[in-house]
Amino acid sequence: MYRTLISAQQLQALDPAELVILDCRFQLADPAYGPTVYEAGHLPEAHYLHLDYHLSGAKNGSNGRHPLPDGQRLAVNFGALGIGPDTQVVAYDDAGGMYAARAWWLLRWLGHEAVAVLDGGFQAWQAAGGAVSSEAPEKRSTRFVMRAPLEETVDADAIAANLANQAKPALQLVDARAPDRFAGQNETLDPVGGHIPGARNRFFQLNLQDGRFKPAATLAAEWQAVLGDTPADEVVLYCGSGVTACHNKLALEHSGLAGSRLYPGSWSEWCSDASRPVATGA
């Protein structure tokens, strides 16, 4: 069973009949990009999942740009793709796992353990000589079994309560956005720049080297430098909309630092309420 990352060579060695592959390619500036490149060529038997339509729920103006989808609906959708209780799932994109990690996290949120991200994504598959197809995948509908969540979430109220307890905060927030956006500069996606007070910054791209995740030991050392004495189970991960924070979660799990939680609404939800405090600067 692969639970965090899988290499292109490892994927090639698996029995396709026992796999479900998810193509999660996407671009925030061009929502049509993913379906277009999927139709042009994808891993054989891969199913396409769109960040906005499949991996996110309905927006109401105050729940962020990519709120979590309804779990029951998501389970039905996963079952329709052929994901059964013990199916090995592999998610990939062409952006260093930026979007595939969201699918990985969602499956774990529903209790599915056998899910991994293709390290290096579509580019690594092609570099390893993997076949590419433009044909639609075979339909293998089954029943997806929801189990106890392997991932937990924290909501805005819990974060506000943590901020109110300045004497002894129980949670340490880590923001996955680029340093300039964390500092409140060059904000182009959300109406307010800055970060949640007390948060530390770990740009998700720092998890990568040449498009692939750094070795587990390297990630562990770098993350320990960010977290200091804070144990992983007291860490809450967020980003702009709850997507790239999943990349940080994947890096932590792969490095052996398990137990962190996700704030799904992230900055786009937090800043939608003017009464919530905002910090700027590094």
C-alpha positions in Angstrom: 0.0 0.0 0.0 1.2 3.5 -0.9 0.1 6.1 1.6 2.0 9.3 0.7 4.1 9.3 -2.5 4.7 6.8 -5.3 7.3 7.1 -8.0 6.6 6.6 -11.7 8.6 3.4 -11.7 6.6 2.0 -8.7 3.3 2.9 -10.4 4.4 1.2 -13.6 5.0 -2.0 -11.6 1.4 -2.1 -10.2 -1.5 -4.1 -11.7 -3.7 -1.5 -13.5 -6.8 -3.6 -12.6 -6.2 -2.9 -8.9 -5.7 0.8 -9.3 -7.7 4.0 -9.8 -5.7 6.9 -11.1 -6.9 10.5 -10.7 -5.7 13.3 -13.0 -5.9 16.5 -11.1 -4.2 19.0 -13.4 -5.5 22.5 -13.0 -4.6 26.2 -13.3 -6.1 28.8 -11.1 -5.9 31.4 -13.9 -7.4 29.1 -16.5 -10.1 26.6 -15.1 -10.4 25.1 -18.6 -6.7 24.1 -18.6 -7.2 20.7 -16.9 -9.9 19.2 -19.0 -8.1 20.4 -22.1 -4.8 18.8 -21.4 -6.5 15.7 -20.1 -8.3 15.2 -23.4 -5.0 15.7 -25.2 -3.3 13.0 -23.2 -3.4 11.4 -19.7 -2.1 8.3 -17.9 -4.0 5.3 -19.2 -7.3 4.7 -17.4 -7.0 8.0 -15.4 -10.2 9.8 -14.5 -10.2 13.6 -14.5 -11.2 15.5 -11.3 -11.7 19.3 -11.6 -10.6 21.4 -8.5 -13.7 23.6 -8.7 -16.3 21.1 -9.6 -15.2 17.8 -8.0 -12.7 18.6 -5.3 -14.5 21.7 -3.8 -18.0 22.5 -2.5 -20.4 25.4 -3.1 -19.2 28.9 -2.2 -21.5 31.2 -0.2 -19.2 34.3 0.0 -17.9 33.6 3.5 -16.6 30.0 3.4 -13.5 30.5 1.2 -12.6 30.1 -2.4 -12.4 26.2 -2.3 -14.6 25.0 0.5 -14.7 21.3 1.2 -17.2 19.3 -0.8 -20.0 17.4 0.9 -18.5 14.1 2.1 -21.5 11.9 1.2 -21.6 13.3 -2.3 -17.8 12.9 -2.6 -18.0 9.3 -1.5 -20.6 8.5 -4.2 -18.4 10.2 -6.8 -15.4 8.2 -5.7 -17.4 5.0 -5.9 -18.5 5.8 -9.4 -14.8 5.9 -10.3 -14.3 2.4 -9.0 -12.7 3.2 -5.7 -13.5 0.4 -3.4 -12.4 -0.2 0.3 -9.0 -1.5 -0.6 -8.3 0.1 -4.0 -4.9 1.8 -4.4 -5.5 5.3 -5.6 -2.9 7.5 -7.2 -3.4 11.2 -7.9 -1.2 13.3 -10.1 -1.0 16.7 -11.7 1.7 18.7 -13.5 2.4 21.3 -10.8 4.5 19.4 -8.3 1.5 17.8 -6.5 -0.1 21.2 -5.8 -3.6 19.9 -6.8 -3.1 16.1 -6.5 -2.4 16.6 -2.7 -6.0 18.0 -2.4 -7.4 14.7 -3.8 -5.1 12.8 -1.5 -6.2 14.7 1.5 -9.9 14.4 0.7 -9.7 10.6 0.3 -8.0 10.4 3.7 -10.6 12.7 5.1 -13.2 10.0 4.2 -11.0 7.3 5.7 -9.4 5.9 2.6 -5.8 5.0 3.5 -4.5 3.5 0.2 -3.9 6.8 -1.6 -0.7 8.4 -2.8 0.5 11.3 -5.0 2.6 10.5 -8.0 6.0 12.2 -7.2 7.0 14.4 -10.1 3.5 14.1 -11.6 2.8 13.9 -15.3 6.3 15.0 -16.2 7.9 12.2 -14.2 5.6 9.7 -15.8 6.6 10.8 -19.3 10.3 10.9 -18.3 10.0 7.3 -17.2 8.6 6.2 -20.5 5.1 5.8 -19.3 2.3 5.5 -21.9 -0.1 8.4 -22.5 -3.7 7.9 -23.7 -6.5 10.1 -24.9 -9.1 7.4 -24.5 -11.8 7.5 -21.9 -11.2 5.2 -18.9 -13.2 2.0 -18.4 -16.2 2.4 -16.0 -15.8 0.3 -12.9 -18.4 1.6 -10.5 -18.4 0.2 -7.0 -19.3 1.3 -3.5 -16.9 3.6 -1.7 -16.8 2.8 2.0 -16.5 5.8 4.3 -14.4 5.0 7.4 -13.2 7.0 10.4 -11.4 10.1 9.1 -7.6 9.9 8.8 -7.6 13.7 8.6 -9.1 16.2 11.0 -10.0 19.9 10.4 -10.1 23.0 12.5 -12.6 25.8 11.9 -12.4 29.6 12.1 -14.1 29.6 15.6 -11.4 27.3 17.0 -8.7 29.5 15.5 -10.3 32.6 16.9 -10.5 31.0 20.4 -6.9 30.0 20.1 -5.9 33.6 19.3 -7.9 34.8 22.3 -5.9 32.5 24.6 -2.6 34.4 24.2 -1.2 33.1 27.5 -1.0 29.6 26.2 -2.2 29.0 22.6 -2.9 25.3 21.9 -2.4 25.6 18.2 0.4 26.7 15.9 -0.7 27.9 12.5 1.5 27.4 9.4 0.7 29.3 6.2 1.6 27.6 2.9 1.5 30.7 0.7 4.4 32.5 -0.8 6.3 34.8 1.6 5.1 38.0 -0.1 1.4 37.1 0.2 2.0 36.0 3.8 3.5 39.4 4.4 0.4 41.1 2.9 2.2 42.1 -0.4 1.2 41.4 -4.0 -2.1 39.9 -3.0 -4.0 39.2 -6.2 -6.5 36.4 -5.2 -8.1 37.7 -2.0 -9.5 41.1 -1.1 -7.4 41.5 2.0 -3.6 40.9 2.3 -1.8 39.5 5.3 -2.0 36.4 7.5 -3.6 35.1 10.6 -1.8 36.5 13.6 0.7 34.1 15.2 1.1 32.0 12.0 4.4 30.9 10.7 5.2 30.7 7.0 6.3 27.6 5.1 5.9 28.1 1.3 4.7 24.8 -0.1 7.1 25.0 -3.0 9.9 24.5 -0.5 8.8 20.9 -0.2 10.1 20.3 -3.7 13.4 20.0 -5.5 13.4 19.8 -9.3 9.7 19.2 -9.3 9.7 16.3 -6.8 9.4 16.0 -3.1 12.6 16.3 -1.2 13.8 13.2 0.7 11.8 12.4 3.9 14.8 13.1 6.2 15.4 16.5 4.5 11.7 17.5 4.8 11.7 16.4 8.5 14.7 18.6 9.3 13.3 21.6 7.4 9.9 21.3 9.1 11.5 20.9 12.5 13.2 24.2 11.9 9.8 25.8 11.2 8.0 24.1 14.1 10.7 24.2 16.8 9.4 22.5 19.9 5.8 22.4 18.6 4.6 18.8 18.1 2.9 18.0 14.8 -0.5 17.3 16.4 -0.6 20.9 17.6 -0.1 22.3 14.1 -2.9 23.7 11.9 -2.2 24.1 8.2 -3.8 26.8 6.0 -3.1 28.7 2.8 -5.2 30.8 0.5 -8.2 28.5 0.0 -7.2 25.1 1.6 -5.5 23.6 -1.4 -1.8 24.1 -1.1 -2.0 23.5 2.6 -2.7 19.9 1.7 0.8 19.9 0.0 2.3 20.8 3.3 0.3 18.1 5.0 1.6 15.6 2.5 5.2 16.7 3.1 4.7 16.4 6.9 3.2 12.9 6.6 5.9 11.7 4.2 8.6 13.0 6.6 7.1 11.1 9.5 5.7 14.2 11.3 2.0 13.0 11.6 -1.0 14.5 13.2 -1.3 18.1 11.8 -4.8 19.4 11.0 -6.2 21.5 8.1 -8.1 24.8 8.3 -10.1 24.2 5.1 -11.5 27.7 4.7 -8.0 29.2 5.1 -7.2 32.9 4.4 -10.0 33.4 1.9 -12.5 32.5 4.6 -10.7 34.2 7.4 -10.4 37.6 5.7 -14.1 37.5 4.6 -15.1 38.7 8.1 -13.7 42.1 8.8 -13.9 41.5 12.6 -11.2 38.9 12.4 -7.6 40.2 13.2 -5.1 40.4 10.4 -1.3 40.6 10.6 1.2 41.8 8.0 4.9 41.6 7.6 7.2 38.6 7.9 
